């Protein structure tokens, strides 16, 4: 019986065209593991971020930055999972979508307002503003105070020059009581109020001044106010951790307490959540506005690091943010109803 000739490799006998087909098939096979690997790298990073967030580990400056971007990571996980599935990388796409869902479960509730307590006490309107080394427009700050009928104003990065500018703009005529600790650069802070203030120490030592005061609201009602500005973690992460820990004293030790200012932290940082766990609520989260970014306001705001944090026995009736010319932070406002 005559032996049939071997059919040869695919494309044999097709000349140049056959060679091109074979070459393309070979390149396609080589691309597949590369595409998978390229998809797996961000999935692994997404998994690491989800793990850090779930176990409550802030780590160093780099992981703190990554954690602050958790809302964006959740959205990126959806896009990454969809891309992987479109490329028929089923396991990679599935894992990415699961991780995205995990992060979304943590983030999406910030879009809905919480039910507020039925309380009938006094109302306190609080505004906090980072003045960016005293460069914020003092007239804009004072105009905002008047327009929003502010009772208590917390100022950080308050320089001696900023105090002079605010005085010239009429701030102390509107809010006559004050506890001021101006300092050069980012280290000065102050509390200005419609109500009489008595200075008290509520935070311990810190790199920047974080003054505390008791505000006498009348009829025997006292509120404790803290102008918050822990050191930026990119300057000294361990010091930031210590100062955040000092902020986490239990609410209501001496009176209902309001912490307002630049926390250099988001809801995705364990140190900030520890503060809340001691009897506080984040005003933005209570009103479903916790994904509204506050920094850097001089470009496109990306993260929410400025907060008004209130005793959880109070009700948050309103929350808003305002751009302040000359500052890289949005001012944060909350209307709080006391028990």
KOLLUM-971037 format. One record per residue (C-alpha): residue number from 1; residue in one letter; x, y, z. Coordinates in nm, 4 decimals. Layout:
BEGIN
NUM  A  X  Y  Z
...
***
This chain:
BEGIN
1  X  0.0000  0.0000  0.0000
2  X  0.1394  0.3355  -0.0971
3  X  0.2209  0.5568  0.2043
4  X  0.0410  0.8878  0.2054
5  X  0.2599  1.1949  0.2369
6  X  0.2630  1.3811  0.5683
7  X  0.0291  1.6801  0.5620
8  X  0.3054  1.8958  0.7121
9  X  0.2550  2.1924  0.9367
10  X  -0.0495  2.4187  0.9085
11  X  -0.0065  2.6583  0.6176
12  X  0.2330  2.4276  0.4312
13  X  0.1961  2.4654  0.0578
14  X  0.0469  2.8104  0.0907
15  X  0.3755  2.9854  0.0336
16  X  0.4163  3.3338  0.1767
17  X  0.0516  3.3533  0.2860
18  X  0.0827  3.0318  0.4848
19  X  0.3962  3.1558  0.6551
20  X  0.2184  3.4753  0.7557
21  X  -0.0739  3.2789  0.9039
22  X  0.1600  3.0602  1.1065
23  X  0.3547  3.3612  1.2308
24  X  0.0376  3.5402  1.3402
25  X  -0.0876  3.2303  1.5225
26  X  0.2436  3.2020  1.7021
27  X  0.2378  3.5679  1.8038
28  X  -0.1197  3.5318  1.9287
29  X  -0.0230  3.2357  2.1468
30  X  0.2673  3.4311  2.2892
31  X  0.0492  3.7334  2.3597
32  X  -0.2053  3.5413  2.5662
33  X  0.0059  3.4875  2.8779
34  X  0.1383  3.8414  2.8506
35  X  -0.2131  3.9865  2.8395
36  X  -0.3120  3.7712  3.1365
37  X  -0.0070  3.8849  3.3293
38  X  -0.0771  4.2486  3.2495
39  X  -0.4313  4.2083  3.3800
40  X  -0.3200  4.0186  3.6885
41  X  -0.0837  4.2911  3.8116
42  X  -0.3594  4.5471  3.8864
43  X  -0.5825  4.2703  4.0220
44  X  -0.3123  4.1745  4.2728
45  X  -0.2718  4.5398  4.3721
46  X  -0.6484  4.5704  4.4090
47  X  -0.6485  4.2633  4.6314
48  X  -0.3708  4.4075  4.8473
49  X  -0.5641  4.7322  4.8886
50  X  -0.8821  4.5452  4.9809
51  X  -0.6882  4.3428  5.2389
52  X  -0.5379  4.6553  5.3970
53  X  -0.8785  4.8204  5.4119
54  X  -1.0536  4.5184  5.5601
55  X  -0.7953  4.4487  5.8315
56  X  -0.7660  4.8186  5.9193
57  X  -0.3930  4.8627  5.8579
58  X  -0.2834  5.2117  5.7568
59  X  0.0857  5.1326  5.7150
60  X  0.3194  5.3975  5.5782
61  X  0.2758  5.7051  5.3597
62  X  0.2392  5.5031  5.0402
63  X  -0.0324  5.2737  5.1722
64  X  -0.2101  5.5732  5.3268
65  X  -0.2227  5.7363  4.9841
66  X  -0.3504  5.4132  4.8278
67  X  -0.6200  5.3756  5.0948
68  X  -0.7382  5.7321  5.0387
69  X  -0.8130  5.6310  4.6787
70  X  -1.0373  5.3379  4.7789
71  X  -1.3520  5.4828  4.6113
72  X  -1.1631  5.5135  4.2838
73  X  -1.0198  5.1644  4.3258
74  X  -1.3721  5.0226  4.3548
75  X  -1.4684  5.1848  4.0239
76  X  -1.1413  5.0765  3.8626
77  X  -1.2082  4.7187  3.9727
78  X  -1.5366  4.7158  3.7825
79  X  -1.3659  4.8426  3.4675
80  X  -1.0784  4.5994  3.5089
81  X  -1.3138  4.3066  3.5612
82  X  -1.5178  4.4014  3.2561
83  X  -1.2051  4.4275  3.0426
84  X  -1.0768  4.0915  3.1612
85  X  -1.4082  3.9220  3.0857
86  X  -1.4189  4.0825  2.7422
87  X  -1.0771  3.9288  2.6794
88  X  -1.2063  3.5916  2.8052
89  X  -0.9880  3.5913  3.1158
90  X  -1.2675  3.4500  3.3257
91  X  -1.0860  3.3901  3.6534
92  X  -0.9024  3.7213  3.6414
93  X  -1.2208  3.9092  3.5592
94  X  -1.4180  3.7288  3.8268
95  X  -1.1626  3.8032  4.0975
96  X  -1.1463  4.1702  3.9945
97  X  -1.5246  4.2032  4.0133
98  X  -1.5398  4.0331  4.3534
99  X  -1.2769  4.2735  4.4880
100  X  -1.4642  4.5670  4.3360
101  X  -1.7834  4.4523  4.5077
102  X  -1.6013  4.4223  4.8417
103  X  -1.4736  4.7793  4.8147
104  X  -1.8080  4.9056  4.6858
105  X  -1.9825  4.7626  4.9924
106  X  -1.7550  4.9855  5.2013
107  X  -1.7925  5.2948  4.9840
108  X  -2.1458  5.3071  4.8392
109  X  -2.3266  5.3606  5.1747
110  X  -2.1577  5.7014  5.1920
111  X  -2.3956  5.8168  4.9201
112  X  -2.7063  5.7816  5.1367
113  X  -2.8019  5.9935  5.4361
114  X  -2.8490  5.8285  5.7738
115  X  -3.1589  5.8618  5.9867
116  X  -3.0991  6.1352  6.2436
117  X  -3.1853  6.1359  6.6107
118  X  -3.4928  6.3238  6.7242
119  X  -3.3280  6.5932  6.9332
120  X  -3.4599  6.9342  7.0311
121  X  -3.1630  7.1204  7.1747
122  X  -2.9719  7.4199  7.0498
123  X  -2.8439  7.4458  6.6936
124  X  -2.4741  7.4966  6.6241
125  X  -2.3500  7.6004  6.2800
126  X  -1.9842  7.5056  6.2380
127  X  -1.7392  7.5933  5.9610
128  X  -1.3788  7.4736  5.9281
129  X  -1.1278  7.6105  5.6805
130  X  -0.7614  7.5431  5.6037
131  X  -0.6074  7.8793  5.5108
132  X  -0.3068  7.7356  5.3181
133  X  -0.0231  7.9037  5.5093
134  X  -0.2487  8.2039  5.5635
135  X  -0.2935  8.2696  5.1905
136  X  -0.6724  8.2251  5.1768
137  X  -0.8694  8.5381  5.0919
138  X  -0.9785  8.6798  5.4308
139  X  -1.2743  8.8682  5.2851
140  X  -1.4032  8.5474  5.1231
141  X  -1.3798  8.3695  5.4592
142  X  -1.5661  8.6466  5.6405
143  X  -1.8307  8.6679  5.3679
144  X  -1.8865  8.2933  5.4007
145  X  -1.9201  8.3245  5.7785
146  X  -2.1861  8.5914  5.7379
147  X  -2.3745  8.4241  5.4538
148  X  -2.3963  8.0917  5.6380
149  X  -2.4644  8.2495  5.9805
150  X  -2.1743  8.0602  6.1333
151  X  -2.1602  8.0170  6.5119
152  X  -1.8169  7.8553  6.5396
153  X  -1.5302  7.8893  6.2915
154  X  -1.2234  7.6647  6.3095
155  X  -0.9177  7.7854  6.1208
156  X  -0.5962  7.5927  6.0554
157  X  -0.2720  7.6987  5.8883
158  X  -0.3473  8.0360  6.0429
159  X  -0.0529  8.2763  6.0318
160  X  -0.0178  8.6105  6.2132
161  X  -0.0746  8.7810  5.8789
162  X  -0.3960  8.5833  5.8304
163  X  -0.5222  8.7039  6.1687
164  X  -0.4555  9.0637  6.0663
165  X  -0.6354  9.0125  5.7350
166  X  -0.9368  8.8511  5.8992
167  X  -0.9543  9.1298  6.1562
168  X  -0.9443  9.3924  5.8814
169  X  -1.2239  9.2084  5.6987
170  X  -1.4428  9.2317  6.0100
171  X  -1.4371  8.8714  6.1331
172  X  -1.4115  8.9605  6.5007
173  X  -1.7067  9.1944  6.4764
174  X  -1.9208  8.9031  6.3598
175  X  -1.7650  8.6383  6.5847
176  X  -1.6261  8.8278  6.8852
177  X  -1.4895  8.5414  7.0956
178  X  -1.1671  8.3682  7.0019
179  X  -0.8886  8.1327  7.0991
180  X  -0.6035  8.1993  6.8592
181  X  -0.2625  8.0381  6.8242
182  X  -0.1199  8.1850  6.5031
183  X  0.2150  8.0578  6.3806
184  X  0.4171  8.0706  6.0595
185  X  0.3556  7.8161  5.7858
186  X  0.1137  7.5324  5.8598
187  X  0.1415  7.5334  6.2389
188  X  -0.1102  7.7935  6.3566
189  X  -0.4784  7.7356  6.4362
190  X  -0.7678  7.9064  6.6048
191  X  -1.1316  7.8946  6.7098
192  X  -1.3576  8.1968  6.6588
193  X  -1.7091  8.1954  6.7994
194  X  -2.0365  8.3781  6.8456
195  X  -2.0409  8.2328  7.1972
196  X  -1.8011  8.2863  7.4895
197  X  -1.5023  8.0499  7.4821
198  X  -1.2847  7.9013  7.7551
199  X  -0.9650  7.7396  7.6303
200  X  -0.9006  7.3792  7.7368
201  X  -0.6573  7.1118  7.6199
202  X  -0.8414  6.8295  7.4446
203  X  -0.5696  6.6866  7.2195
204  X  -0.2322  6.6776  7.3940
205  X  0.0882  6.7847  7.2234
206  X  0.0945  6.8132  6.8453
207  X  0.3251  6.9531  6.5783
208  X  0.0661  7.2112  6.4747
209  X  -0.1502  7.3894  6.7258
210  X  -0.4845  7.2141  6.7800
211  X  -0.6628  7.4396  7.0287
212  X  -0.9648  7.3251  7.2213
213  X  -1.2314  7.5350  7.3872
214  X  -1.5581  7.5134  7.5736
215  X  -1.8282  7.7219  7.4097
216  X  -2.1009  7.8496  7.6428
217  X  -2.4176  7.8294  7.4325
218  X  -2.6373  7.9639  7.7103
219  X  -2.8969  7.8012  7.9383
220  X  -2.6235  7.5846  8.0869
221  X  -2.5388  7.4179  7.7549
222  X  -2.1680  7.3750  7.6826
223  X  -2.0050  7.2365  7.3691
224  X  -1.6405  7.1376  7.3379
225  X  -1.4718  7.2488  7.0160
226  X  -1.1398  7.1298  6.8720
227  X  -0.9632  7.2856  6.5727
228  X  -0.8133  6.9747  6.4154
229  X  -0.4894  6.9655  6.2179
230  X  -0.2641  6.6634  6.2806
231  X  0.0700  6.6636  6.1037
232  X  0.0578  6.5458  5.7434
233  X  0.1602  6.1781  5.7248
234  X  0.3985  6.2486  5.4390
235  X  0.6002  6.4580  5.6853
236  X  0.5952  6.2141  5.9786
237  X  0.3637  5.9126  5.9633
238  X  0.4273  5.7895  6.3223
239  X  0.3596  6.1413  6.4539
240  X  0.0370  6.1558  6.2502
241  X  -0.0691  5.8246  6.4058
242  X  0.0007  5.9555  6.7569
243  X  -0.1894  6.2773  6.6973
244  X  -0.4867  6.0923  6.5481
245  X  -0.4868  5.8666  6.8539
246  X  -0.4972  6.1744  7.0782
247  X  -0.8082  6.2894  6.8904
248  X  -0.9848  5.9636  6.9708
249  X  -1.0657  6.0525  7.3289
250  X  -1.4183  5.9470  7.4097
251  X  -1.6899  6.1965  7.3235
252  X  -1.8791  6.3636  7.6029
253  X  -1.6172  6.3517  7.8783
254  X  -1.6984  6.7132  7.9710
255  X  -1.9696  6.8094  7.7226
256  X  -2.0853  6.7463  7.3707
257  X  -1.7792  6.7680  7.1444
258  X  -1.7227  6.8827  6.7863
259  X  -1.3946  6.8147  6.6055
260  X  -1.3549  7.0149  6.2859
261  X  -1.0673  7.0847  6.0520
262  X  -0.8106  6.9184  5.8287
263  X  -0.7650  6.5630  5.9572
264  X  -0.5238  6.4595  5.6805
265  X  -0.7309  6.1402  5.6770
266  X  -1.0292  5.9883  5.4983
267  X  -1.2958  5.7412  5.6031
268  X  -1.0779  5.4696  5.4535
269  X  -0.8018  5.5249  5.7098
270  X  -0.8251  5.3099  6.0205
271  X  -0.6966  5.5935  6.2401
272  X  -0.9914  5.8125  6.1417
273  X  -1.2420  5.5322  6.1889
274  X  -1.0968  5.4783  6.5363
275  X  -1.1811  5.8395  6.6197
276  X  -1.5395  5.7826  6.5041
277  X  -1.5649  5.4636  6.7084
278  X  -1.5229  5.6622  7.0305
279  X  -1.8693  5.8118  7.0056
280  X  -1.8586  6.0378  6.7007
281  X  -2.0202  6.0684  6.3585
282  X  -1.8736  6.2208  6.0444
283  X  -2.1149  6.4951  5.9376
284  X  -2.0588  6.4346  5.5666
285  X  -2.1267  6.0631  5.6051
286  X  -2.4416  6.1346  5.8036
287  X  -2.5773  6.3482  5.5194
288  X  -2.4714  6.1172  5.2347
289  X  -2.1990  6.3584  5.1188
290  X  -1.8881  6.1682  5.2267
291  X  -1.7633  6.1196  4.8708
292  X  -1.7526  6.4940  4.8045
293  X  -1.3770  6.5671  4.7909
294  X  -1.2195  6.8593  4.9754
295  X  -0.8558  6.8544  4.8588
296  X  -0.6710  6.9747  4.6531
297  X  -0.9260  7.2476  4.5847
298  X  -0.6793  7.4582  4.3857
299  X  -0.6783  7.1837  4.1216
300  X  -0.9357  6.9047  4.0895
301  X  -1.0348  6.7851  4.4386
302  X  -0.9699  6.4135  4.4774
303  X  -0.9938  6.3097  4.8431
304  X  -1.2010  6.4015  5.1475
305  X  -0.9605  6.4895  5.4286
306  X  -1.1472  6.7838  5.5848
307  X  -1.4252  6.6886  5.8238
308  X  -1.6738  6.8040  6.0819
309  X  -1.6986  6.5253  6.3377
310  X  -1.9738  6.5470  6.5992
311  X  -2.0827  6.3668  6.9132
312  X  -2.3171  6.0876  6.8050
313  X  -2.5833  6.2064  7.0478
314  X  -2.6371  6.5083  6.8228
315  X  -2.8151  6.5237  6.4872
316  X  -2.6564  6.6548  6.1675
317  X  -2.9157  6.8678  5.9888
318  X  -2.7019  6.9977  5.7034
319  X  -2.3582  6.9558  5.5484
320  X  -2.1925  7.1428  5.2625
321  X  -1.8508  7.2313  5.1239
322  X  -1.7379  7.5681  4.9888
323  X  -1.4470  7.6782  4.7752
324  X  -1.2282  7.9424  4.9392
325  X  -1.0151  8.1554  4.7040
326  X  -0.6460  8.1252  4.7857
327  X  -0.6765  7.7931  4.9695
328  X  -0.6107  7.4406  4.8473
329  X  -0.8833  7.3037  5.0768
330  X  -1.2571  7.3418  5.0563
331  X  -1.4187  7.4718  5.3730
332  X  -1.6565  7.2244  5.5382
333  X  -1.9820  7.3262  5.7041
334  X  -2.2250  7.1389  5.9263
335  X  -2.5401  7.2372  6.1087
336  X  -2.5663  7.0337  6.4267
337  X  -2.8703  6.9998  6.6520
338  X  -2.7756  6.9235  7.0105
339  X  -2.9645  6.6896  7.2419
***
